[in-house]
Each structure stands twice: as structure tokens, then as C-alpha cells.
Amino acid sequence: MSSLERSDVARLAALARIDMSDGDLDRLSGQLAVIVDAVAKVAEVAGEDVPATSHPIPLSNVHRNDEVRPSLAQSAALAAAPDAEDGRFRVPQILGEDA
């Protein structure tokens, strides 16, 4: 078992500004210790000859070609909008910035 203590979890929670109850700290300290131990076991077998990977099998992205196709007309898109201005959706200001 790793040397991850409850106080370590409390410190990490404080650094991340996460308010945790005593029960949460107790539960998470055990769970995080298991995770740290699992990572340590992987580190033991992953030597210099083992390349780092993020997935067990190679991944490839499937991309389609960009094709111009008919789409919704601007007037149709704005038809059901509660408010529109200059051909765009008008939404309430939320960040307190100057308009």
C-alpha cells in the first residue's frame, strides 16, 4: 500500500479549493492510495524498452471531406429565436462586459 495519508488528500483538496467532509477524505484517501499503487505497479514493468502509449491499440481518426451542402437558411434558423439582431441570435449579457 502506498504512503498516501488522509492529510495528503486534505492538502490536495485545499490546493484545489475543494471542500470535503471528513467522510469524503477518509473514503478518497483509500481510493487514491489504490490508484497510486496501480500506477506504481505499471511503472515497475514499463522499462526503457516499452514506449509510452495512451491506448492499447493504435488509433486513427476518420475524417470526411468537407463538402458544401444545402443548409438551413438564416431566416429559418432565426424564425423561432426569442430575439434576433442583425441576422444573429440575441442573447442576454452574462459577463458584465460593455456591449
Secondary structure, 3 states (H helix, E strand, C coil): CCCCCHHHHHHHHHHCCCCCCHHHHHHHHHHHHHHHHHHHHHHHHCCCCCCCCCCCCCCCCCCCCCCCCCCCCHHHHHCCCCCEECCEECCCCCCCCCC
